Amino acid sequence: MKIWQLVIVTYVIFVAQTSVVSLLEIGESRPQLIVMGLLVLIPTLSARWVIPFAAAWGLISDALAPSGLGIDLVGFSTFAFALWHLQRGGIY
């Protein structure tokens, strides 16, 4: 995937997460489009882009959240690395 495609997908997913998802809320839960986007995009990235891409998404997510910085950055990077590693050859 090219960098400009990633920028467009990032923009669309984060705009949808911050504006449209509140309309889809059921009780206290709401869909997590950012995590679903990572699930779809990680397999399409090359090895050198997986961690920086997930870290950038984590940083953006942390910046938009009312809580402190850090947890999404670490969580998304770890999730992306684990997903990419399992897809490429498992734990062996």
C-alpha positions in Angstrom: 0.0 0.0 0.0 1.3 3.4 -0.9 1.8 6.2 1.7 -0.9 8.4 0.3 -3.4 5.6 0.5 -2.5 5.1 4.1 -3.0 8.8 4.8 -6.4 8.8 3.2 -7.5 5.6 5.0 -6.2 7.0 8.3 -8.1 10.2 7.8 -11.4 8.4 6.9 -11.2 6.0 9.8 -10.4 8.6 12.5 -13.1 11.0 11.2 -15.6 8.2 11.3 -14.4 7.2 14.8 -14.8 10.7 16.2 -18.0 11.7 14.5 -20.2 8.8 13.2 -19.5 6.1 15.9 -21.3 8.1 18.6 -24.5 7.5 16.6 -23.9 3.8 16.7 -23.5 3.6 20.4 -25.5 0.8 22.2 -25.6 1.5 25.9 -22.1 2.2 27.0 -20.3 0.4 24.2 -19.3 1.8 20.8 -17.6 0.2 17.8 -13.9 0.5 17.6 -13.2 1.4 14.0 -9.5 2.1 14.7 -8.8 -1.4 15.9 -10.9 -2.9 13.1 -8.9 -0.7 10.7 -5.6 -2.1 12.1 -6.9 -5.6 11.7 -7.6 -5.0 8.0 -4.5 -2.9 7.2 -1.7 -4.7 9.0 -1.6 -7.7 6.6 -1.2 -5.3 3.7 1.8 -3.5 5.0 5.5 -4.4 4.6 7.5 -5.4 7.6 9.2 -2.0 8.0 5.9 -0.2 8.1 4.0 -2.3 10.6 5.2 -0.8 13.9 5.6 2.8 12.8 2.1 2.8 11.3 0.5 1.3 14.4 2.5 3.7 16.6 1.3 6.7 14.6 -2.3 5.5 14.9 -1.8 5.0 18.6 -0.4 8.5 19.0 -3.3 10.0 17.1 -5.8 7.9 19.1 -4.1 9.0 22.3 -4.3 12.7 21.3 -8.0 12.4 20.6 -8.8 10.6 23.8 -9.7 12.5 27.0 -7.3 10.3 29.1 -3.5 10.6 29.2 -1.0 9.8 26.4 0.7 6.4 26.1 -1.6 3.5 26.4 -2.9 3.4 22.8 0.6 4.0 21.5 2.0 1.0 23.3 -1.2 -1.2 22.8 -1.5 -0.6 19.1 2.2 -1.2 18.5 2.2 -4.4 20.5 -1.1 -5.6 18.8 0.3 -4.8 15.3 3.6 -6.6 16.0 1.8 -9.7 17.4 -0.7 -9.8 14.5 2.0 -9.4 11.9 4.2 -12.0 13.5 1.4 -14.5 13.8 0.4 -14.0 10.2 4.0 -14.4 8.9 4.8 -17.6 10.7 3.3 -18.0 14.0 5.1 -18.3 17.3 7.7 -20.8 16.3 
